Structure formats: C-alpha cells, structure tokens
Amino acid sequence: MKVVALCLFVGYVCSQRVVVEKPGTCPVSGIITTCECRPELITCNGDSECPGSQKCCSYGCGCRTQCVDPVGSYGPSAGCEYNGRRYREGESFPSSDGCNTCTCGSSGQVGCTEMACLNGCEYNGRRYRVGEGFPSSDGCNTCTCGTSGQVGCTEMACISPVGGRGVCSQPKVVGRCRAAFPRYWFNSQTNRCESFTYGGCGGNENNFKTLQECQRRCQ
C-alpha cells in the first residue's frame, strides 16, 4: 500500500491519500504507440478506480492507462464459465457427457475432447439411458442408471406373494389345453422375459400377456 502526500503550499497544509494496490501483476502490453498523453487515454489513476480484482495498468506508453485483469487473476471477467461454474485459464474439468474432458482456454472459450461415449447402463440384457428408472430383477425394488454407467437399486425387503416363491421364480407352464396364445414368462436363469405359447388353461402366475407387463413385474 502506497501513501501519497498532497500538499497545499499556501498555508502549508498537507494531507495524505491512501492508494491501495491490488494483488497481481499488470500484463505486458504488445501495443506500440507514440506517447500522446491526452486526457481521454487515461481511464484510471489507480487500482481503487477499477472494478473487482482489476488493476490500473499502462499500455503503449506510461501515460495511457486502463483497468485490466492482472496476470493469473480469477476475477469476474477472467477464466471460463461451463455448466454454471467458473474455471481458471488452463484448468481442466469433466465434460457434461460424463466421459470427455474440457479445458478453459485463454480467450474464455471451453475446449473439450470428443471421444465417443458409451452412454447409459446395461442391466439384464437391456440398455437404459442415464437417469432412467426401471424395475429391479427381484420384482419389488427400483433401479436407476447413473452417469458413470453404474446401476443403483433400492434395497427394500421383498415379500414373496406366493408361498415363499415369487411369481418370477415360477417355471414356464404351457398348460394342458391345445390353444395357442402368445404369452411371456420370466426366465430366472437368464434373468429375462421370454415368449412362449400358452395352451389356454392351467399354468401358473408366471404368465404375462405383454412383454412390458412381464418386465415391469420381474425385471
């Protein structure tokens, strides 16, 4: 912090004005100009006249000044903004797609790698989008596809509705009649809903009219 003395020689009255220097260093100017000290070229007289973390720096000639971001600063106008967050110049951070990497450039632009991403999750032979929910294979919990490709499921205790054996664990039963109804059953060995032809009578509860109904109940 500098102290500048301002004296009025008439009456020998002397006062002091405190000049605050903000941290950081003025960037080197690449502008080559003549030294024209016109008032309109002097836009600041000290760091205290500059907003935020900016400093009052000379450019081209000592009598030309303007407010700029100091070298290595992280002020409101420095760095990059990405997905609601600000990053310093040269800083790397994850891309919003969950698999690429981005870097904050010197011009405030964000550059990201462009690798192909295998988005979503695979569960019981099916793929799901990130954030999508679907039934767990136990028939009573719910799972969600995470951004990293991992599947997370609730862990509530399941109550089997049929004498200690769930509907989804029952075997495929065609029935004793000779009709031909397209149906679906849950194969607990493959953990998938599969089609079969139902005879029309007999059978058990592991017998669904649509693939979606089977998947909602058992997958």
CYANA upper distance limits for C-alpha pairs under 8 A (distance plus 0.5 A):
  1 MET  CA     18 VAL  CA      7.93
  1 MET  CA     19 VAL  CA      6.67
  1 MET  CA     20 VAL  CA      5.66
  1 MET  CA     21 GLU  CA      6.17
  2 LYS  CA     18 VAL  CA      6.86
  2 LYS  CA     19 VAL  CA      5.74
  2 LYS  CA     20 VAL  CA      7.11
  2 LYS  CA     21 GLU  CA      7.95
  3 VAL  CA     16 GLN  CA      7.16
  3 VAL  CA     17 ARG  CA      6.58
  3 VAL  CA     18 VAL  CA      5.40
  3 VAL  CA     19 VAL  CA      6.44
  4 VAL  CA     16 GLN  CA      6.35
  4 VAL  CA     17 ARG  CA      5.93
  4 VAL  CA     18 VAL  CA      6.94
  4 VAL  CA     19 VAL  CA      7.52
  5 ALA  CA     14 CYS  CA      7.47
  5 ALA  CA     15 SER  CA      6.53
  5 ALA  CA     16 GLN  CA      5.02
  5 ALA  CA     17 ARG  CA      6.84
  6 LEU  CA     14 CYS  CA      6.42
  6 LEU  CA     15 SER  CA      5.93
  6 LEU  CA     16 GLN  CA      6.36
  6 LEU  CA     17 ARG  CA      7.71
  7 CYS  CA     12 TYR  CA      7.55
  7 CYS  CA     13 VAL  CA      6.48
  7 CYS  CA     14 CYS  CA      4.62
  7 CYS  CA     15 SER  CA      6.62
  8 LEU  CA     12 TYR  CA      6.30
  8 LEU  CA     13 VAL  CA      5.80
  8 LEU  CA     14 CYS  CA      6.52
  9 PHE  CA     13 VAL  CA      7.16
 19 VAL  CA     46 GLY  CA      7.64
 19 VAL  CA     47 ASP  CA      8.35
 19 VAL  CA     48 SER  CA      7.74
 20 VAL  CA     46 GLY  CA      8.21
 20 VAL  CA     47 ASP  CA      6.99
 20 VAL  CA     48 SER  CA      6.60
 21 GLU  CA     46 GLY  CA      8.15
 21 GLU  CA     47 ASP  CA      6.25
 21 GLU  CA     48 SER  CA      7.94
 21 GLU  CA     55 LYS  CA      8.35
 22 LYS  CA     47 ASP  CA      6.73
 22 LYS  CA     48 SER  CA      8.47
 22 LYS  CA     53 SER  CA      7.37
 22 LYS  CA     54 GLN  CA      8.17
 22 LYS  CA     55 LYS  CA      6.95
 23 PRO  CA     53 SER  CA      8.39
 23 PRO  CA     70 PRO  CA      8.45
 24 GLY  CA     55 LYS  CA      8.46
 24 GLY  CA     70 PRO  CA      5.71
 24 GLY  CA     71 VAL  CA      6.62
 24 GLY  CA     72 GLY  CA      7.57
 24 GLY  CA     73 SER  CA      7.34
 25 THR  CA     70 PRO  CA      5.64
 25 THR  CA     71 VAL  CA      5.93
 26 CYS  CA     55 LYS  CA      7.46
 26 CYS  CA     56 CYS  CA      8.43
 26 CYS  CA     57 CYS  CA      6.26
 26 CYS  CA     68 VAL  CA      8.21
 26 CYS  CA     69 ASP  CA      8.12
 26 CYS  CA     70 PRO  CA      5.50
 26 CYS  CA     71 VAL  CA      6.69
 27 PRO  CA     57 CYS  CA      8.43
 27 PRO  CA     69 ASP  CA      8.50
 27 PRO  CA     70 PRO  CA      6.60
 27 PRO  CA     71 VAL  CA      6.10
 28 VAL  CA     59 TYR  CA      8.47
 29 SER  CA     59 TYR  CA      5.96
 29 SER  CA     60 GLY  CA      7.05
 30 GLY  CA     60 GLY  CA      7.89
 31 ILE  CA     59 TYR  CA      7.20
 31 ILE  CA     60 GLY  CA      5.53
 32 ILE  CA     60 GLY  CA      5.70
 32 ILE  CA     61 CYS  CA      8.49
 33 THR  CA     60 GLY  CA      5.78
 33 THR  CA     61 CYS  CA      7.36
 34 THR  CA     60 GLY  CA      8.00
 34 THR  CA     61 CYS  CA      7.61
 35 CYS  CA     60 GLY  CA      8.09
 35 CYS  CA     61 CYS  CA      5.91
 35 CYS  CA     62 GLY  CA      8.10
 35 CYS  CA     63 CYS  CA      7.59
 36 GLU  CA     61 CYS  CA      8.48
 36 GLU  CA     63 CYS  CA      8.00
 37 CYS  CA     41 LEU  CA      7.38
 37 CYS  CA     42 ILE  CA      8.24
 37 CYS  CA     63 CYS  CA      5.87
 37 CYS  CA     64 ARG  CA      7.30
 38 ARG  CA     42 ILE  CA      7.70
 41 LEU  CA     63 CYS  CA      8.10
 41 LEU  CA     64 ARG  CA      5.75
 41 LEU  CA     65 THR  CA      7.18
 42 ILE  CA     63 CYS  CA      7.16
 42 ILE  CA     64 ARG  CA      5.67
 42 ILE  CA     65 THR  CA      5.44
 42 ILE  CA     66 GLN  CA      7.31
 43 THR  CA     64 ARG  CA      8.25
 43 THR  CA     65 THR  CA      6.21
 43 THR  CA     66 GLN  CA      5.71
 43 THR  CA     67 CYS  CA      8.03
 44 CYS  CA     49 GLU  CA      6.61
 44 CYS  CA     50 CYS  CA      7.72
 44 CYS  CA     56 CYS  CA      6.51
 44 CYS  CA     65 THR  CA      6.44
 44 CYS  CA     66 GLN  CA      6.22
 44 CYS  CA     67 CYS  CA      7.26
 45 ASN  CA     49 GLU  CA      7.38
 45 ASN  CA     56 CYS  CA      7.27
 45 ASN  CA     65 THR  CA      7.96
 46 GLY  CA     50 CYS  CA      7.92
 46 GLY  CA     55 LYS  CA      7.93
 46 GLY  CA     56 CYS  CA      5.80
 47 ASP  CA     54 GLN  CA      7.61
 47 ASP  CA     55 LYS  CA      5.26
 47 ASP  CA     56 CYS  CA      5.34
 47 ASP  CA     67 CYS  CA      8.28
 49 GLU  CA     56 CYS  CA      8.05
 50 CYS  CA     54 GLN  CA      6.17
 50 CYS  CA     55 LYS  CA      6.60
 50 CYS  CA     56 CYS  CA      6.95
 50 CYS  CA     67 CYS  CA      6.08
 51 PRO  CA     67 CYS  CA      8.36
 52 GLY  CA     75 GLY  CA      7.23
 52 GLY  CA     76 PRO  CA      7.80
 53 SER  CA     69 ASP  CA      7.31
 53 SER  CA     70 PRO  CA      8.22
 53 SER  CA     73 SER  CA      7.93
 53 SER  CA     74 TYR  CA      8.42
 53 SER  CA     75 GLY  CA      6.10
 54 GLN  CA     67 CYS  CA      6.34
 54 GLN  CA     68 VAL  CA      5.62
 54 GLN  CA     69 ASP  CA      5.04
 54 GLN  CA     70 PRO  CA      6.71
 54 GLN  CA     75 GLY  CA      7.88
 55 LYS  CA     67 CYS  CA      5.90
 55 LYS  CA     68 VAL  CA      6.12
 55 LYS  CA     69 ASP  CA      6.80
 55 LYS  CA     70 PRO  CA      6.71
 56 CYS  CA     65 THR  CA      6.84
 56 CYS  CA     66 GLN  CA      6.00
 56 CYS  CA     67 CYS  CA      5.07
 56 CYS  CA     68 VAL  CA      7.09
 57 CYS  CA     65 THR  CA      5.80
 57 CYS  CA     66 GLN  CA      6.11
 57 CYS  CA     67 CYS  CA      6.74
 57 CYS  CA     68 VAL  CA      7.30
 58 SER  CA     62 GLY  CA      5.96
 58 SER  CA     63 CYS  CA      7.27
 58 SER  CA     64 ARG  CA      5.74
 58 SER  CA     65 THR  CA      4.65
 58 SER  CA     66 GLN  CA      6.96
 59 TYR  CA     64 ARG  CA      6.14
 59 TYR  CA     65 THR  CA      6.56
 59 TYR  CA     66 GLN  CA      8.09
 60 GLY  CA     64 ARG  CA      7.22
 69 ASP  CA     73 SER  CA      6.76
 69 ASP  CA     75 GLY  CA      7.60
 69 ASP  CA     77 SER  CA      8.18
 69 ASP  CA     78 ALA  CA      7.56
 73 SER  CA     78 ALA  CA      7.29
 74 TYR  CA     78 ALA  CA      5.81
 74 TYR  CA     79 GLY  CA      7.02
 74 TYR  CA     88 ARG  CA      6.79
 75 GLY  CA     79 GLY  CA      8.34
 78 ALA  CA     88 ARG  CA      7.70
 78 ALA  CA     89 GLU  CA      8.14
 78 ALA  CA    108 GLY  CA      7.75
 79 GLY  CA     86 ARG  CA      7.23
 79 GLY  CA     87 TYR  CA      6.02
 79 GLY  CA     88 ARG  CA      5.01
 79 GLY  CA     89 GLU  CA      5.40
 79 GLY  CA    104 CYS  CA      7.14
 79 GLY  CA    105 GLY  CA      8.08
 79 GLY  CA    106 SER  CA      7.81
 79 GLY  CA    108 GLY  CA      5.94
 80 CYS  CA     86 ARG  CA      5.99
 80 CYS  CA     87 TYR  CA      5.77
 80 CYS  CA     88 ARG  CA      7.10
 80 CYS  CA     89 GLU  CA      7.57
 80 CYS  CA    104 CYS  CA      6.20
 80 CYS  CA    105 GLY  CA      7.96
 80 CYS  CA    108 GLY  CA      5.23
 80 CYS  CA    109 GLN  CA      6.82
 80 CYS  CA    110 VAL  CA      7.14
 81 GLU  CA     85 ARG  CA      5.97
 81 GLU  CA     86 ARG  CA      4.85
 81 GLU  CA     87 TYR  CA      6.82
 81 GLU  CA    108 GLY  CA      8.32
 81 GLU  CA    110 VAL  CA      8.48
 82 TYR  CA     86 ARG  CA      6.86
 82 TYR  CA     87 TYR  CA      8.21
 82 TYR  CA    110 VAL  CA      8.01
 83 ASN  CA     96 SER  CA      8.27
 87 TYR  CA     91 GLU  CA      6.70
 87 TYR  CA    104 CYS  CA      7.04
 88 ARG  CA    104 CYS  CA      7.06
 89 GLU  CA    103 THR  CA      8.45
 89 GLU  CA    104 CYS  CA      5.55
 89 GLU  CA    105 GLY  CA      6.11
 89 GLU  CA    106 SER  CA      6.20
 89 GLU  CA    108 GLY  CA      8.01
 90 GLY  CA    103 THR  CA      6.60
 90 GLY  CA    104 CYS  CA      5.67
 90 GLY  CA    105 GLY  CA      6.48
 90 GLY  CA    106 SER  CA      7.83
 91 GLU  CA    103 THR  CA      6.17
 91 GLU  CA    104 CYS  CA      6.08
 92 SER  CA    101 THR  CA      7.36
 92 SER  CA    102 CYS  CA      6.05
 92 SER  CA    103 THR  CA      4.83
 92 SER  CA    104 CYS  CA      7.05
 93 PHE  CA    101 THR  CA      6.38
 93 PHE  CA    102 CYS  CA      5.89
 93 PHE  CA    103 THR  CA      6.93
 94 PRO  CA     98 GLY  CA      7.13
 94 PRO  CA     99 CYS  CA      7.78
 94 PRO  CA    100 ASN  CA      6.77
 94 PRO  CA    101 THR  CA      5.18
 94 PRO  CA    102 CYS  CA      6.47
 95 SER  CA     99 CYS  CA      7.16
 95 SER  CA    100 ASN  CA      5.65
 95 SER  CA    101 THR  CA      5.58
 95 SER  CA    102 CYS  CA      6.14
 95 SER  CA    112 CYS  CA      7.43
 96 SER  CA    100 ASN  CA      8.39
 97 ASP  CA    117 CYS  CA      8.12
 98 GLY  CA    147 THR  CA      6.77
 98 GLY  CA    148 SER  CA      7.19
 99 CYS  CA    115 MET  CA      8.23
 99 CYS  CA    117 CYS  CA      6.63
100 ASN  CA    112 CYS  CA      7.21
100 ASN  CA    113 THR  CA      6.03
100 ASN  CA    114 GLU  CA      7.00
100 ASN  CA    115 MET  CA      6.87
100 ASN  CA    117 CYS  CA      8.33
101 THR  CA    112 CYS  CA      6.01
101 THR  CA    113 THR  CA      6.15
102 CYS  CA    110 VAL  CA      6.99
102 CYS  CA    111 GLY  CA      5.89
102 CYS  CA    112 CYS  CA      4.43
102 CYS  CA    113 THR  CA      6.91
103 THR  CA    110 VAL  CA      6.24
103 THR  CA    111 GLY  CA      5.89
103 THR  CA    112 CYS  CA      6.84
104 CYS  CA    108 GLY  CA      7.03
104 CYS  CA    109 GLN  CA      6.72
104 CYS  CA    110 VAL  CA      5.35
104 CYS  CA    111 GLY  CA      7.14
105 GLY  CA    109 GLN  CA      5.77
105 GLY  CA    110 VAL  CA      6.40
105 GLY  CA    111 GLY  CA      7.52
119 ASN  CA    129 ARG  CA      7.50
119 ASN  CA    130 VAL  CA      7.46
119 ASN  CA    147 THR  CA      8.39
119 ASN  CA    149 GLY  CA      7.47
120 GLY  CA    127 ARG  CA      7.11
120 GLY  CA    128 TYR  CA      5.89
120 GLY  CA    129 ARG  CA      4.94
120 GLY  CA    130 VAL  CA      5.31
120 GLY  CA    145 CYS  CA      7.03
120 GLY  CA    146 GLY  CA      7.99
120 GLY  CA    147 THR  CA      7.69
120 GLY  CA    149 GLY  CA      6.04
121 CYS  CA    127 ARG  CA      5.93
121 CYS  CA    128 TYR  CA      5.76
121 CYS  CA    129 ARG  CA      7.14
121 CYS  CA    130 VAL  CA      7.58
121 CYS  CA    145 CYS  CA      6.21
121 CYS  CA    146 GLY  CA      7.96
121 CYS  CA    149 GLY  CA      5.28
121 CYS  CA    150 GLN  CA      6.86
121 CYS  CA    151 VAL  CA      7.15
122 GLU  CA    126 ARG  CA      5.92
122 GLU  CA    127 ARG  CA      4.84
122 GLU  CA    128 TYR  CA      6.83
122 GLU  CA    149 GLY  CA      8.33
122 GLU  CA    151 VAL  CA      8.50
123 TYR  CA    127 ARG  CA      6.85
123 TYR  CA    128 TYR  CA      8.19
123 TYR  CA    151 VAL  CA      8.05
124 ASN  CA    137 SER  CA      8.34
124 ASN  CA    191 ASN  CA      6.56
124 ASN  CA    192 ARG  CA      7.00
124 ASN  CA    219 GLN  CA      7.95
125 GLY  CA    192 ARG  CA      7.92
128 TYR  CA    132 GLU  CA      6.75
128 TYR  CA    145 CYS  CA      7.05
129 ARG  CA    145 CYS  CA      7.08
130 VAL  CA    144 THR  CA      8.42
130 VAL  CA    145 CYS  CA      5.55
130 VAL  CA    146 GLY  CA      6.08
130 VAL  CA    147 THR  CA      6.13
130 VAL  CA    149 GLY  CA      8.07
131 GLY  CA    144 THR  CA      6.59
131 GLY  CA    145 CYS  CA      5.69
131 GLY  CA    146 GLY  CA      6.47
131 GLY  CA    147 THR  CA      7.83
132 GLU  CA    144 THR  CA      6.16
132 GLU  CA    145 CYS  CA      6.12
133 GLY  CA    142 THR  CA      7.33
133 GLY  CA    143 CYS  CA      6.05
133 GLY  CA    144 THR  CA      4.85
133 GLY  CA    145 CYS  CA      7.09
134 PHE  CA    142 THR  CA      6.31
134 PHE  CA    143 CYS  CA      5.84
134 PHE  CA    144 THR  CA      6.90
134 PHE  CA    216 ARG  CA      8.24
134 PHE  CA    219 GLN  CA      8.21
135 PRO  CA    139 GLY  CA      7.19
135 PRO  CA    140 CYS  CA      7.73
135 PRO  CA    141 ASN  CA      6.68
135 PRO  CA    142 THR  CA      5.08
135 PRO  CA    143 CYS  CA      6.38
135 PRO  CA    215 GLN  CA      7.96
135 PRO  CA    216 ARG  CA      6.46
135 PRO  CA    217 ARG  CA      7.81
135 PRO  CA    218 CYS  CA      7.70
135 PRO  CA    219 GLN  CA      5.81
136 SER  CA    140 CYS  CA      7.19
136 SER  CA    141 ASN  CA      5.63
136 SER  CA    142 THR  CA      5.57
136 SER  CA    143 CYS  CA      6.12
136 SER  CA    153 CYS  CA      7.37
136 SER  CA    218 CYS  CA      7.70
136 SER  CA    219 GLN  CA      5.78
137 SER  CA    141 ASN  CA      8.37
137 SER  CA    191 ASN  CA      7.55
137 SER  CA    218 CYS  CA      5.94
137 SER  CA    219 GLN  CA      4.62
138 ASP  CA    158 CYS  CA      8.01
138 ASP  CA    218 CYS  CA      6.98
138 ASP  CA    219 GLN  CA      7.62
139 GLY  CA    158 CYS  CA      8.35
139 GLY  CA    168 CYS  CA      7.86
139 GLY  CA    216 ARG  CA      8.32
139 GLY  CA    217 ARG  CA      5.89
139 GLY  CA    218 CYS  CA      5.02
139 GLY  CA    219 GLN  CA      6.86
140 CYS  CA    156 MET  CA      8.22
140 CYS  CA    158 CYS  CA      6.41
140 CYS  CA    217 ARG  CA      8.23
141 ASN  CA    153 CYS  CA      7.21
141 ASN  CA    154 THR  CA      6.02
141 ASN  CA    155 GLU  CA      6.99
141 ASN  CA    156 MET  CA      6.85
141 ASN  CA    158 CYS  CA      8.21
142 THR  CA    153 CYS  CA      6.03
142 THR  CA    154 THR  CA      6.15
143 CYS  CA    151 VAL  CA      7.03
143 CYS  CA    152 GLY  CA      5.91
143 CYS  CA    153 CYS  CA      4.42
143 CYS  CA    154 THR  CA      6.88
144 THR  CA    151 VAL  CA      6.26
144 THR  CA    152 GLY  CA      5.89
144 THR  CA    153 CYS  CA      6.81
145 CYS  CA    149 GLY  CA      7.05
145 CYS  CA    150 GLN  CA      6.73
145 CYS  CA    151 VAL  CA      5.33
145 CYS  CA    152 GLY  CA      7.12
146 GLY  CA    150 GLN  CA      5.78
146 GLY  CA    151 VAL  CA      6.40
146 GLY  CA    152 GLY  CA      7.54
160 SER  CA    164 GLY  CA      5.91
160 SER  CA    165 ARG  CA      6.27
160 SER  CA    166 GLY  CA      5.26
160 SER  CA    167 VAL  CA      8.32
161 PRO  CA    165 ARG  CA      7.68
161 PRO  CA    166 GLY  CA      6.39
161 PRO  CA    167 VAL  CA      7.77
162 VAL  CA    166 GLY  CA      6.16
162 VAL  CA    167 VAL  CA      7.22
165 ARG  CA    169 SER  CA      6.96
165 ARG  CA    170 GLN  CA      7.76
166 GLY  CA    170 GLN  CA      7.37
167 VAL  CA    205 GLU  CA      6.36
167 VAL  CA    206 ASN  CA      5.86
168 CYS  CA    185 TRP  CA      8.31
168 CYS  CA    186 PHE  CA      6.09
168 CYS  CA    187 ASN  CA      8.02
168 CYS  CA    188 SER  CA      7.37
168 CYS  CA    206 ASN  CA      6.40
168 CYS  CA    217 ARG  CA      8.21
168 CYS  CA    218 CYS  CA      6.20
169 SER  CA    186 PHE  CA      7.94
169 SER  CA    187 ASN  CA      8.00
169 SER  CA    188 SER  CA      6.29
169 SER  CA    206 ASN  CA      8.28
170 GLN  CA    204 ASN  CA      8.00
170 GLN  CA    205 GLU  CA      8.15
170 GLN  CA    206 ASN  CA      6.45
171 PRO  CA    187 ASN  CA      8.04
171 PRO  CA    206 ASN  CA      7.69
172 LYS  CA    185 TRP  CA      6.94
172 LYS  CA    186 PHE  CA      8.49
172 LYS  CA    187 ASN  CA      8.29
172 LYS  CA    203 GLY  CA      8.36
172 LYS  CA    204 ASN  CA      8.42
172 LYS  CA    206 ASN  CA      7.34
172 LYS  CA    207 ASN  CA      8.27
173 VAL  CA    198 TYR  CA      8.19
173 VAL  CA    202 GLY  CA      8.47
173 VAL  CA    203 GLY  CA      5.38
173 VAL  CA    204 ASN  CA      7.07
174 VAL  CA    196 PHE  CA      8.21
174 VAL  CA    197 THR  CA      7.05
174 VAL  CA    198 TYR  CA      5.26
174 VAL  CA    199 GLY  CA      6.07
174 VAL  CA    202 GLY  CA      8.37
174 VAL  CA    203 GLY  CA      6.65
175 GLY  CA    198 TYR  CA      6.92
175 GLY  CA    199 GLY  CA      5.64
175 GLY  CA    200 GLY  CA      7.07
175 GLY  CA    201 CYS  CA      5.92
175 GLY  CA    202 GLY  CA      5.23
175 GLY  CA    203 GLY  CA      5.35
176 ARG  CA    199 GLY  CA      6.85
176 ARG  CA    200 GLY  CA      8.28
176 ARG  CA    201 CYS  CA      6.74
176 ARG  CA    202 GLY  CA      6.74
176 ARG  CA    203 GLY  CA      8.49
177 CYS  CA    199 GLY  CA      5.21
177 CYS  CA    200 GLY  CA      6.22
177 CYS  CA    201 CYS  CA      6.13
177 CYS  CA    202 GLY  CA      8.26
178 ARG  CA    199 GLY  CA      5.32
178 ARG  CA    200 GLY  CA      7.54
179 ALA  CA    198 TYR  CA      7.54
179 ALA  CA    199 GLY  CA      4.91
179 ALA  CA    200 GLY  CA      5.96
180 ALA  CA    197 THR  CA      6.17
180 ALA  CA    198 TYR  CA      6.24
180 ALA  CA    199 GLY  CA      5.85
180 ALA  CA    200 GLY  CA      7.54
181 PHE  CA    197 THR  CA      5.94
181 PHE  CA    198 TYR  CA      5.45
181 PHE  CA    199 GLY  CA      6.96
181 PHE  CA    200 GLY  CA      7.19
182 PRO  CA    195 SER  CA      7.56
182 PRO  CA    196 PHE  CA      6.66
182 PRO  CA    197 THR  CA      5.38
182 PRO  CA    198 TYR  CA      6.76
182 PRO  CA    209 LYS  CA      7.81
183 ARG  CA    195 SER  CA      6.23
183 ARG  CA    196 PHE  CA      5.97
183 ARG  CA    197 THR  CA      6.37
183 ARG  CA    198 TYR  CA      6.67
183 ARG  CA    207 ASN  CA      6.87
183 ARG  CA    208 PHE  CA      6.13
183 ARG  CA    209 LYS  CA      5.55
183 ARG  CA    210 THR  CA      7.14
184 TYR  CA    193 CYS  CA      6.81
184 TYR  CA    194 GLU  CA      5.88
184 TYR  CA    195 SER  CA      4.81
184 TYR  CA    196 PHE  CA      6.31
184 TYR  CA    206 ASN  CA      8.47
184 TYR  CA    207 ASN  CA      6.32
184 TYR  CA    208 PHE  CA      5.51
184 TYR  CA    209 LYS  CA      6.84
184 TYR  CA    210 THR  CA      6.92
184 TYR  CA    211 LEU  CA      6.53
184 TYR  CA    214 CYS  CA      7.10
185 TRP  CA    193 CYS  CA      5.98
185 TRP  CA    194 GLU  CA      6.01
185 TRP  CA    195 SER  CA      6.90
185 TRP  CA    196 PHE  CA      7.74
185 TRP  CA    206 ASN  CA      5.88
185 TRP  CA    207 ASN  CA      5.69
185 TRP  CA    208 PHE  CA      6.68
185 TRP  CA    214 CYS  CA      7.12
186 PHE  CA    191 ASN  CA      7.45
186 PHE  CA    192 ARG  CA      6.28
186 PHE  CA    193 CYS  CA      4.79
186 PHE  CA    194 GLU  CA      6.70
186 PHE  CA    206 ASN  CA      7.12
186 PHE  CA    214 CYS  CA      7.20
186 PHE  CA    218 CYS  CA      7.08
187 ASN  CA    191 ASN  CA      6.08
187 ASN  CA    192 ARG  CA      6.06
187 ASN  CA    193 CYS  CA      6.53
187 ASN  CA    194 GLU  CA      7.24
188 SER  CA    192 ARG  CA      7.55
191 ASN  CA    219 GLN  CA      7.83
192 ARG  CA    215 GLN  CA      8.49
192 ARG  CA    219 GLN  CA      7.53
193 CYS  CA    211 LEU  CA      7.33
193 CYS  CA    214 CYS  CA      6.73
193 CYS  CA    215 GLN  CA      6.92
193 CYS  CA    218 CYS  CA      8.33
193 CYS  CA    219 GLN  CA      8.22
194 GLU  CA    211 LEU  CA      8.35
195 SER  CA    211 LEU  CA      8.41
203 GLY  CA    207 ASN  CA      8.23
207 ASN  CA    214 CYS  CA      8.46
208 PHE  CA    213 GLU  CA      6.80
208 PHE  CA    214 CYS  CA      6.16
209 LYS  CA    213 GLU  CA      7.59
209 LYS  CA    214 CYS  CA      8.44
210 THR  CA    214 CYS  CA      7.04
211 LEU  CA    215 GLN  CA      6.70
212 GLN  CA    216 ARG  CA      6.55
213 GLU  CA    217 ARG  CA      6.80
214 CYS  CA    218 CYS  CA      6.42
214 CYS  CA    219 GLN  CA      7.97
215 GLN  CA    219 GLN  CA      5.22
